[in-house]
C-alpha cells in the first residue's frame, strides 16, 4: 500500500464505497483497510487517519462486530504518533427509508468503537449522514 512513504506519511485519507449486490455486500466493509493498518503497526508516524465510507442503501452494510475490529487495530500499541481518527459514513439511496439503518450505524461509537471513543490520547470523530441520490 504505502510502504515506501511510511517514514514521512503523517495523514492518511481513504474512501470506501459499498455498492455491491449480495453476497459480496455482506463482507466486512473495512477488512482490507484494517489488514493494511495492522501491517503498519510499529512502522509508521501517522498522526491522522480519515476514513469515508459511502454506502448505497440498496446494498447490505454490516452493522456488527466487523466495525469493532478497526477499533482494536488502532488502539493497540504501535500507534504512538496517532492523534486523530475520523470515520464518516454516508448513506446514499434513490428512495426514502434508510433512517433505520442510519440509526443503527449512529450507535457504532458506543457498541463498536469503545476504545477510540474513550481514548484520552486520540481524538475520535464519527458521523453518519444520509442523502438521496
N, C-alpha and C positions, 0 to 999 in steps of 0.2 A: 504494500500500500504506500507508505510514506517513509520507509526505512532510511533512504539517503538523507532526508531532511530532518531526522529526529533530533539532531544536535541543535537546530535553530528554530524548529517549529514550536510556536507558542499558542497559536489559535487554530482550532480545527472546527470547520463548519461543514456539515453534511445534510443532505436532504434525502429522505427515503420515501418512495411512493409505493403505496399498496393499492393495486388496482387490478388484481388477478381474479380469474374465475376459480372457483373451487376445483381441486383440493389445494392448490398452491397457496391460496389466501389464508389457510389455517396455520401456516408456518409462523414461527416467532418473527415479528417484523424487524427486530433488531439483532437477529442471530449473527449475521455476517459482521456487522459493525462491532458487536460485543466481542466476537472472536478476535478481531483485529486489535481492539483496545486491550484485551487481555494479553496479547503478544507484546504490546508496548509497555506493560508494567515494568518499572525499574529502568526503562530505556528511553525516557522522554523528559522534556521540560515543558510539557503542555500546561498552560495556565487557564485556558478557556476552551470548553467543548460546547458547541452549539449544534443541536440535532433538531431538524424539522422533519416531521412525519406527515405526509399527505395521504389521507385515506378516502378513496372513493367508496361511499357507503353502500354501493352495490356489491362491494367486496366484504369478506369477513375480516374482522380485526380482533386479534387475540386480546383478551381483557384480563388474563390471569397472570400466573407466576412468571411467564416469559419476560414480562417487563421488569420484574424484580431482579432478574439476573444482571441487568445493567447496573442497578443499584449496588449489588455485591461487587461487580467488577471494578467500579470506580471508587469504592471505599476501602479496597484492600491497600496494604502498604505498597509503595511504589509510585504513588502519585503526589509526591511531596510539593510540586510546584502548582498543582491544580487549585484554582481559586473560584472558578465559576463553571457551573453546568446549567445549560438552558435546554429544555425539551419542550417543543411546541408540537401539538397535534392539530391538524386542520382536517375537519370532516367536510367533504365536498359531495354534494348529491344533486341529482336532477329533480328530486322530489322532496317534499317536506316529510318529516317523520324520523329523523335521525337523532332527535333530542334524547331519547332513551339511551342510546349508545354514548352520546356526549356526557350524560350524567354519570354513567359508569366510569368512563375514562377520566372524568374530573376527580374521581376518588383515588386514582392511582398514586398520588403522592403519599396518602395515608396507608394504602394497602400494599403497594409495591416499591415505594421509594422511601422507606422509613429512615434509612441511614443518611441518604443525601438530604432529606427534609429536615433532619435534626442536627446536621453537621454544624459544628462551630467554626470549621476552617474552610468549608466550601459553600459558596452561595448557590442555592439551587432555585432556579426559576422554572415553573411548569405552567403551561396554559393549553387549554383546548378551545378551539374556535370552530364555528360552523359557518358554512356558506353554501348557497345554492349555486350550482354550476350553470 
